[in-house]
Amino acid sequence: MDAIDKVILGELIRDGRVSFRDLAERVRLSPTATAERVRKLQESGVISGFRAEVDMAALGRPLKAFIDVRLRPGPDHAELEAALLTLPAVLSGVHVTGGWDYTLTVACRDVAELDEVVMALPRSFGVVETNTRLLLRELAGSGGEAVTRLLG
């Protein structure tokens, strides 16, 4: 990956919907050369996909939280992972090290829905303990901008 590829990645992080023509102008290449570089970045796995950022509050789910989950010994993690992701409020989950087994990111309509999710975990998913933390504010620059900083 050279300096031009890094600029292309930075531009795509800022605006994943930019046209090849506009992207080419920003990196001072032809649209064809720019498209070829993006294709190579995708083939090499550097670019894993393009997705829309969705405002969960605009979808009626303004309450975001992280739920740390500890499982009872022995459950099949693959089945658990698939089951957890069927809950409408669960946006994502990660298997983590330390005192917890998983951390879930949820977006709920209100506190009552969050309570329903937390109460369902031990009842239906073999969870023995949870720790819930509300997201108060996301830091500006978290996410794509961090990758841009890493690229130098």
N, C-alpha and C positions, 0 to 999 in steps of 0.2 A: 504494500500500500504506500503510495507516494503522497506528496503534499496536495496534489490536485484531488486525489481520492478523499483525503481528509476534509478538504473544503466541500466537496460534494456531500459527504456524510453530514457535515455541519448544516448545510443548506437544507438537506432532506429532513433533518431533525427539526429544524425551525418550521419547515413547511413541506410536509410529505406529499402535498398535492401540486407542487410546483411543476409546470410543464417542462419538458426537456429543452424547449427553446429558451425559456426564461432561466432555467438552471445553467444552460450552456453560456448564456450571456454573463452570468455571475462568475463562472469559472474560466471564461475566455477560451472556450472550445466550441467546436461545431456541435449542433444538436445530435448528429449521428455518433460522434466520438463520445459525447456525454452519455448518451443512451447505452453505448457499448460498455463504458466504465460502470454504470449502474448495474447492467446485466452481470458483469464479472463480479461485482461486489455481492450480488444476490447468489450467484453460483458458488462463490467461495464461502458463503454462510455469514459474511459480515453483516449484510442486510438480511434479516430473517423474515421481514414482512412489513406491510404498511397497514395501519389501522387508524380508525377514527378515535379521537379523544371525546368521551361523552361526559357531559355535566350531569352527574347523578341527581343533583338537586332539581335540575330542570325536568328530570323524569319522575319527580315526586319521591325521591329517596335522598333527603338532605343529611341524614344522620349516618356518618361513616364511623366505623369502629374497627379495632383489631381485637380478635379473640384468640388468646393463647389457649391451647388445648393439650391436656395430658390424657393419654389413653390407658385403659387397663391393660396389663400384659397380655399379649397373645393375639389381638385381633389382626385380621388380614388387612394390611395397610392399603393395598390396591383397591379392595372393595370399599374401604372407608373413604378413600380419596374420591372415588367415583360418586359415592353416596353424598358426601358433603357438598360436592359441586352441583348437586341437584336442587339444593336449597335456593330459592329465588334470591335471597338477600346476599348470598355468598358470591363475591366478585372474584376472589382468588384465594389460594392457600399455598403455603410453603412448608415443607418439612424442614425442621430446624434442629440445631444442636442445643445442648443445655438442658435446663429443667423442664422444658416443654417439648412436645412432639411436633406440633404444628402451630402456625400462626395463620389465622384466617382474616381476610379483609372483607368486611360486610358493608352494605349500604342499605339502610332501613328507612321506612316511611316515618317512623317515630320510635320513641322509647318502648312502647308496647310491643312493636314488632321485634326490636332488639331483644327484649325479654323473652319473647317466644322462641327466638333462635337459640339463645343461651340455654333455655329450659329444655329444648329438644335435643341438645347435644348429649347429655347423659342418658336420656330416655331412649334414644334411637341409634346412637352411634358409638357406644362403648366408651364414652368419655367419663373420666373420673374426677377431673378438675378443670376449671376454666379461670381465666383472668381476662377481663374485658377493659379495654382502654379506648376512650372516645378520641377521635381525631378532632382537634380544635381548629387547627389552621395548617395548611400545607405551605412549606417554605417556597418562596419564589425561586425559580431556578432549579428546583429538584426535578429529576427526570432527565429529559433529553439534553438540557443544558450541561448536566454533569458529564455526559458522554462527550459533548463538544469540548469541554475543558480537558478531558483525558486525551483527546486527539492532539492537543497542543495548538 
